[in-house]
Structures are given as C-alpha cells and as structure tokens.
Amino acid sequence: PVKWRISDPIEELDLLSSLSIFPKLIPGITTIKWEKEEQYSEEESKVFPDLLIVIDSSGSMDWSYNRRSNSSRYHLALIGAFSALSYAIMRDVYVAAINFSSGTHVAKWTKNYMRVKHVLISYIGGGTYFPVKTIEQLILEHARKFPNRPVYLLIITDAELGNLQPAANLLKSVLKAKNKVTLFLIGGGRRNPFVRAIEENGGKVYLIRKVKDLVGLVVKD
C-alpha cells in the first residue's frame, strides 16, 4: 500500500485498512490506497455481480460514540458500506443503494460514486421498517436492464426490524433466485426470523462489533 493523499480520487481510499492503522482519518498520514498492477489474474476473469447496499439508519443505529468499540453503530455501518462501494466501483459494476428507517432514500443502479454516497450518509433516525417493496423494485429493474446478471445484496443493520416476517420472506426469494445475500449484523444483534432466513438459505451473516471485524470481509465475499 501507499499513502492516499487529498488530491487522489476518493474511490481509491482503502477505508478499512486506513482505520485499522489509526481510528481517525488524517489525509496523507493515516490514509492508504493500493497501487494497481497491470497483470492478469484468475479473479479478473470472474464476472462480479452488481451490488445493492441496504443500510439501516434507524434510531437504534445511532451516532452515539462507544468508547469500547471506538465507534457508533452507524459509523460501523458506513465503513462497511463505503468499503463495499469502493470495491464495486473499482470492479466497474453497477451499484444501487437504499438507506432505510421509517422512510427510505434510494439511489438506483449507477456507476456514479457520489450519487450512492449521498444516499448512504443520509441518516434518518426514525423507526425500523425493512424496505421490502423498494428492494423488490430495484431487483426487478436490474433483471430488466441486465438479464442473467446476479445481484449481490449487502444488508447492514442491527436487525431490530418492525416487519421481520415480510423481510425474511423476501430474502428467501432473493436467495432462491440465485442472488447472493450477506448481512453485516451490527452490534451482535439477536437471532430472529430475518437472520435465520439468510443463514438457512445460503446467505452469510457476520457479527460486527468493531471496525476490525470488517477487515477483509468485503473482498473475501
């Protein structure tokens, strides 16, 4: 890795690696990026799925600082979301995003980093209602625009949802349609029908309590 400087494109910043060095981002000092090498690898021959990021910004996902984890729940969620977004942009795939609480902010399928960024950082702070219909609409839109391309659905939440069963039913159908689903369960969470629907139908669940829990997950998946 080399230093990421303020003049470098924001999508080149390796957020997770930078935060693992020091919990505060200081451009040119604690910020790093990876140099690109012009060589062919097996990974480059893969077809990467397009990415749908679903981030929870309800009241339980607050900004309040936790001394033990050196972060807040929403801070952790944003680190995971932006790491996935940067990786997707680097791989030149389409990205869509939903920021949900009692309402939603949405960025439809795009390769525009800033358009997705503005949705991710738009904290709502209300109740927690999983955006079942909005996810269905984006996946249907993706199927029309990009037939035969899978969707990678990344959900970042504490799973304290007011509509657990409809959310669980949606995820079962998404996974049965040969898409991928990963849940970053912020704060450890609790096992419920939503979490089990992912685990029991081929998806992946990771418990996230601190920044280091995120390191390597986005690339590994």
LINKANOR-V498825 format. One line per field, one symbol per residue. phi: phi as a letter, one per 30 degrees, with the letter a starting at -180 (. if undefined). A space follows every 50 residues. Layout:
# LINKANOR-V498825
phi->???
This chain:
# LINKANOR-V498825
phi->.bdcceddeddddddddddddadbdceibccbbcddcdbdbdddddcddd cccbcdbdedcdcddcddchacdddddddddddddddddddicdbbbbcb adbbcbcdeaccedddeddddddcicdbbddedddedddddddddbeicd cccccbaciccdbededddddedddddiccbbccddijhbdbedddeddd bjdbbbdccaedddeiddddd
